Amino acid sequence: MDKQQIALMLDALSQLPQELGAVSELLADSGYCSAENVEHCEKAGIEPLIATGREAHHLPWQERFAEDPPPLPESADALQRMSPTGC
């Protein structure tokens, strides 16, 4: 499963030579989306850019121009901070 691969990838990234520079962001598709993976990234100091789901094509204009979601509570967990809608 993809969800179980992030920790292994982060470990592999930490083993790369310093001359290559530091990884600052991790881009992944929705198969990797989980609170645990977001937390692994944050713990490694890497910003998670993980898709939280698939978007339907040809949404009605009302949905495309809907208002932004309400602000997150201060107690929001790592997954909520990445995406208010979650995985």
C-alpha positions in Angstrom: 0.0 0.0 0.0 1.1 3.5 -0.8 0.2 4.8 2.6 2.9 2.7 4.2 5.7 4.0 2.0 6.1 7.6 3.1 8.1 6.8 6.2 10.4 4.6 4.1 10.8 7.4 1.5 11.6 9.9 4.2 14.2 7.6 5.6 15.8 7.2 2.2 15.8 11.0 1.7 17.6 11.5 5.0 20.4 9.2 3.7 21.1 11.3 0.6 24.4 13.2 0.5 24.2 16.7 2.0 25.7 18.1 -1.3 22.4 17.4 -2.9 20.7 19.9 -0.6 17.8 19.6 1.8 14.3 18.4 0.8 11.7 20.9 1.8 8.5 19.5 0.2 7.1 16.1 -0.6 4.5 15.9 -3.4 2.3 12.8 -3.4 -1.0 11.6 -4.8 -4.1 10.8 -2.8 -3.0 7.2 -2.3 -0.5 8.5 0.3 -3.0 10.6 2.2 -3.2 9.8 5.9 -2.8 11.8 9.1 0.2 9.6 10.0 2.0 10.4 6.7 1.4 14.2 7.2 2.8 13.9 10.7 5.9 11.9 9.4 6.6 14.7 7.0 6.2 17.4 9.6 8.4 15.6 12.0 11.1 15.4 9.2 10.8 19.1 8.6 9.3 18.5 5.2 6.1 20.3 4.0 3.6 17.6 2.9 1.8 18.4 -0.4 -0.4 15.3 -0.5 -3.6 15.2 -2.6 -6.6 14.6 -0.3 -8.9 13.2 -2.9 -10.0 13.3 -6.5 -11.9 16.2 -7.9 -14.7 15.6 -10.2 -14.5 17.2 -13.7 -16.9 19.7 -14.9 -18.2 20.9 -11.5 -21.2 23.2 -11.6 -20.0 26.9 -11.5 -21.7 27.3 -8.1 -19.3 24.7 -6.6 -16.3 26.1 -8.4 -16.9 29.6 -7.0 -18.2 28.6 -3.6 -16.9 30.5 -0.6 -13.7 29.4 1.2 -14.2 26.9 4.1 -14.3 28.4 7.6 -10.9 28.9 9.4 -9.4 26.0 11.2 -9.6 25.8 14.9 -6.3 26.4 16.8 -6.4 22.8 17.9 -6.4 21.5 14.3 -4.3 18.3 13.8 -1.6 17.9 11.0 -4.1 16.5 8.5 -6.6 19.3 9.1 -3.9 21.9 8.6 -3.0 20.4 5.3 -6.5 20.1 4.0 -9.7 21.2 5.9 -11.6 18.4 4.1 -9.2 15.6 5.2 -8.4 12.5 3.2 
